[in-house]
Amino acid sequence: MACLKLQIILVNSKLKWYKQISDKMAKSIEQKLTDPKTTITSYIELLKLLEAERNETVNYGALYAHCRRKHQSKLKIARKSHYKKDENAEAFFKKPCK
């Protein structure tokens, strides 16, 4: 019984986040995510871009939940294994093959 109440509370809280996005904002999000020429790499970048274009504020959690549920988006980019990685320094530390 307690588990059922917990699930109902979670669903209600998720719906509250979801309702913060207007229909116009949802259409803008869909256009940005489906455009192959876009260079969006993070949800924060998408959030700032939408706020600049629409002059509306959107909660990050609402944007993230909307993008993941409606568009199954995963905004991830490849990055270096270490930002200070230098090939010359790496050659110095590696032992020569015999």
C-alpha positions in Angstrom: 0.0 0.0 0.0 2.8 2.4 0.9 4.6 1.6 -2.4 1.4 2.5 -4.3 1.2 5.8 -2.6 4.8 6.6 -3.3 4.3 5.8 -7.0 1.2 8.1 -7.1 3.2 11.0 -5.5 6.1 10.5 -8.0 3.7 10.5 -11.0 2.1 13.7 -9.7 5.4 15.4 -9.2 6.5 14.4 -12.7 3.4 15.8 -14.2 4.0 19.1 -12.4 7.4 19.4 -14.1 5.9 18.4 -17.4 3.2 21.0 -17.5 5.6 23.9 -17.2 6.4 23.6 -21.0 4.0 25.5 -23.2 2.9 24.2 -26.6 5.0 26.8 -28.5 8.0 25.9 -26.5 7.5 22.2 -27.2 7.3 22.9 -30.9 10.6 24.9 -30.7 12.2 22.0 -28.8 11.1 19.6 -31.4 12.5 21.7 -34.2 15.9 22.2 -32.5 16.3 18.5 -31.7 15.2 17.2 -35.1 17.3 19.7 -37.1 20.4 17.9 -38.5 22.4 21.2 -38.8 22.1 22.0 -35.1 25.2 22.0 -32.9 23.5 21.6 -29.5 25.7 19.5 -27.2 24.0 19.8 -23.9 20.6 20.4 -22.3 21.9 23.6 -20.7 22.9 25.0 -24.1 19.4 24.1 -25.4 17.8 25.8 -22.4 19.7 29.0 -22.9 19.0 29.0 -26.7 15.3 28.5 -26.1 15.1 31.2 -23.4 16.9 33.7 -25.7 14.6 32.9 -28.7 11.3 32.7 -26.8 11.9 35.0 -23.8 10.3 32.3 -21.6 12.0 30.7 -18.7 11.8 26.9 -18.4 12.9 24.7 -15.6 15.9 22.5 -16.4 14.2 19.4 -15.0 11.1 20.0 -17.1 13.2 20.5 -20.3 15.3 17.4 -19.6 12.2 15.2 -18.8 10.4 16.5 -21.9 13.3 15.9 -24.2 14.0 12.4 -22.8 10.3 11.3 -22.8 9.0 12.8 -26.0 12.0 12.7 -28.3 14.2 10.0 -26.7 17.2 12.4 -26.9 20.6 11.9 -25.5 22.8 14.9 -25.9 26.3 13.6 -25.5 29.6 14.4 -27.2 32.9 12.6 -27.4 35.7 14.3 -25.5 39.4 13.7 -24.8 40.4 11.3 -22.1 42.3 14.0 -20.4 42.5 17.7 -21.3 46.2 17.9 -20.5 47.2 15.0 -22.6 50.3 15.7 -24.7 51.7 13.2 -27.2 55.3 14.3 -26.6 55.0 13.8 -22.9 53.4 10.5 -23.4 56.3 9.3 -25.6 58.8 10.3 -22.8 57.0 8.2 -20.2 56.5 5.1 -22.3 59.2 2.5 -22.2 60.8 1.7 -25.6 60.0 -1.8 -27.1 62.9 -4.2 -27.1 
